Amino acid sequence: MTNTFDHVAVLGTGVIGASWASLFLAKGYHVNAYDPAPDSEPATRSYIETAWKQLQELGQVSVDFDPKRLRFFDTPEDTVKGVQFIQENVPEKLPIKTELYSRIETSIAPEAVIATSASGLLIKDLQKGFRNPSRFLLGHPFNPPHLIPLVELLGNDLTDEEAITFAKGFYESCGKVTIRVHKEVPAHVANRLQAAVWREAIYLATEGVASVEDIDKAMTAGPGLRWSVMGPHMLFGLGSGGGGMSTFCARYGDSFHRWWDSLGSVQLNPETIEILVEGLKSEEKGRNFADLAQERDRKLIAVLKALDDASE
Ligand SMILES: NC(=O)c1ccc[n+]([C@@H]2O[C@H](COP(=O)([O-])OP(=O)(O)OC[C@H]3O[C@@H](n4cnc5c(N)ncnc54)[C@H](O)[C@@H]3O)[C@@H](O)[C@H]2O)c1
C-alpha cells in the first residue's frame, strides 16, 4: 500500500484529536471527524484556526486553508467509511474505546489502518474491541501532536507488520518522528521517561531541596535544553571527553549508583499536591492558563525552527 490516499478520519476531537486534525488538514488531507460533544465542531474549527497559523510559521502547511476539507459526521460508522487511516482520540477509558471499535469495525475498509492515541491503556486490552485487530496499532503522540514531532508506534503478534509500516510512512510524511516500541510496558517510552523525571522533581520539592519554580528552572535552563538536541545516552557518551560510553561509565558509574540509590519515591497525596499547587502558583506569577499555553507554544515553535535551521 502507498500513501496516495487523501481521506483520513479523526475520532474524538478534544485536546489531541483537534490537534491531529489540524496537522492532517495542513498536510492536504480531507479529514472526516466525529465527536458526540455538542460543541465539538465549532470548538475544533476554532482550535484549527490557531494551530494553522502555528503550522504556517513552522513551514508545515502544504495547501491553502479550505474549511470544507474538514467534515463532521453524526455517526462514527459514517466517519470511517472510505478512509485509509483512522486516528482514534476518545477518552482514556477502555470501555469507551472498545465499544467504539466494535461499532465501527464493519464500516472500516479492509486495508485501512486504525491507530489509537492512548497514553496508558494496553494494546492487548484495546484489541479486544475488534474481531480482527490486525490493522490496529498504537500511534501515541505528544501533546500537542501538531507541534511535537514524536509518535510512538506499537503493535504485537496480532498486528499486521504492514499496518505498522504504513502508519510509520503516513506519520513521517506528516513531518512526525516515529519510534518503534518493541515490548508493551505501561506508558510506552517517552511517558516513562517523563514520569521518572517528574517523580524526582516532586521528591525534591516535598523534601524542600528547592522550590517548585527553581526545580522547573533547573530543567529548562539545564538538561531540558540539551535533551531537545540529543538524548541522554548520546549526551553522556559525549560527556566522556572522547572515550565514549565505556569511559563515561568507568568514570561516573559509582556516582550514578550512589545517586540512583538516593532517588525518592512519592505519592500524589493531598499534602504533596498542596506543595505542588502552591509552588506552581508562585511560579505562574499571576499569568493565566491561556497566557502560559501561548508562551509554551511560542517557545516550542522557536525551538523547532532553530533545530530545523541547525539541521540543514
Ligand atoms: N492530553 C494529552 O496530553 C494526551 C497526550 C497523548 C495522548 N493522549 C491520549 O489521547 C486520547 C484523547 O485524550 P484527550 O486529552 O484528547 O481527551 P479529551 O477529553 O480532551 O478528548 C476526548 C474527546 O472524545 C470525545 N468522545 C467521547 N466519547 C466519544 C466517542 N464514543 N466517540 C468519539 N468521540 C468521543 C469527547 O467528547 C472529547 O471531545 C486519550 O487516549 C489520551 O490518553 C492524550
The ligand as a Tripos MOL2 file, in Angstrom:
@<TRIPOS>MOLECULE
LIG
   44    48     1     0     0
SMALL
NO_CHARGES

@<TRIPOS>ATOM
      1 N1         -3.9280   15.1070   26.6110 N.am      1 LIG1
      2 C1         -2.6990   14.6140   26.4260 C.2       1 LIG1
      3 O1         -1.6840   15.1930   26.8320 O.2       1 LIG1
      4 C2         -2.5150   13.3250   25.6540 C.ar      1 LIG1
      5 C3         -1.2680   13.0660   25.0560 C.ar      1 LIG1
      6 C4         -1.1190   11.9030   24.2830 C.ar      1 LIG1
      7 C5         -2.1890   11.0120   24.1540 C.ar      1 LIG1
      8 N2         -3.3770   11.2880   24.7660 N.ar      1 LIG1
      9 C6         -4.4760   10.3160   24.5860 C.3       1 LIG1
     10 O2         -5.3780   10.8260   23.6160 O.3       1 LIG1
     11 C7         -6.6910   10.3500   23.9000 C.3       1 LIG1
     12 C8         -7.6350   11.5360   23.9890 C.3       1 LIG1
     13 O3         -7.2030   12.3790   25.0400 O.3       1 LIG1
     14 P1         -7.5910   13.9130   25.1220 P.3       1 LIG1
     15 O4         -6.6440   14.5350   26.0940 O.co2     1 LIG1
     16 O5         -7.7190   14.4760   23.7490 O.co2     1 LIG1
     17 O6         -9.0450   13.8020   25.7900 O.3       1 LIG1
     18 P2        -10.2400   14.8600   25.6930 P.3       1 LIG1
     19 O7        -11.1440   14.5190   26.8190 O.co2     1 LIG1
     20 O8         -9.7300   16.2370   25.5370 O.co2     1 LIG1
     21 O9        -10.9530   14.4570   24.3080 O.3       1 LIG1
     22 C9        -11.7040   13.2920   24.1450 C.3       1 LIG1
     23 C10       -12.8310   13.6180   23.1750 C.3       1 LIG1
     24 O10       -13.5060   12.4170   22.8370 O.3       1 LIG1
     25 C11       -14.8910   12.7040   22.7320 C.3       1 LIG1
     26 N3        -15.6170   11.4550   22.8470 N.ar      1 LIG1
     27 C12       -16.1750   10.8710   23.9410 C.ar      1 LIG1
     28 N4        -16.7290    9.7090   23.5950 N.ar      1 LIG1
     29 C13       -16.5520    9.5530   22.2570 C.ar      1 LIG1
     30 C14       -16.9120    8.5600   21.3020 C.ar      1 LIG1
     31 N5        -17.5590    7.4620   21.6710 N.pl3     1 LIG1
     32 N6        -16.5500    8.7550   20.0230 N.ar      1 LIG1
     33 C15       -15.8890    9.8510   19.6170 C.ar      1 LIG1
     34 N7        -15.5140   10.8330   20.4890 N.ar      1 LIG1
     35 C16       -15.8400   10.6710   21.7820 C.ar      1 LIG1
     36 C17       -15.1650   13.7090   23.8370 C.3       1 LIG1
     37 O11       -16.3540   14.4450   23.5850 O.3       1 LIG1
     38 C18       -13.9060   14.5630   23.7790 C.3       1 LIG1
     39 O12       -14.0520   15.6900   22.9280 O.3       1 LIG1
     40 C19        -6.5990    9.5400   25.1920 C.3       1 LIG1
     41 O13        -6.4890    8.1690   24.8870 O.3       1 LIG1
     42 C20        -5.3080   10.0490   25.8190 C.3       1 LIG1
     43 O14        -4.6770    9.0920   26.6340 O.3       1 LIG1
     44 C21        -3.5870   12.4200   25.4940 C.ar      1 LIG1
@<TRIPOS>BOND
     1     1     2 1
     2     2     3 2
     3     2     4 1
     4     4     5 ar
     5     4    44 ar
     6     5     6 ar
     7     6     7 ar
     8     7     8 ar
     9     8     9 1
    10     8    44 ar
    11     9    10 1
    12     9    42 1
    13    10    11 1
    14    11    12 1
    15    11    40 1
    16    12    13 1
    17    13    14 1
    18    14    15 2
    19    14    16 1
    20    14    17 1
    21    17    18 1
    22    18    19 2
    23    18    20 1
    24    18    21 1
    25    21    22 1
    26    22    23 1
    27    23    24 1
    28    23    38 1
    29    24    25 1
    30    25    26 1
    31    25    36 1
    32    26    27 ar
    33    26    35 ar
    34    27    28 ar
    35    28    29 ar
    36    29    30 ar
    37    29    35 ar
    38    30    31 1
    39    30    32 ar
    40    32    33 ar
    41    33    34 ar
    42    34    35 ar
    43    36    37 1
    44    36    38 1
    45    38    39 1
    46    40    41 1
    47    40    42 1
    48    42    43 1
@<TRIPOS>SUBSTRUCTURE
     1 LIG1         1 GROUP 0 **** ****
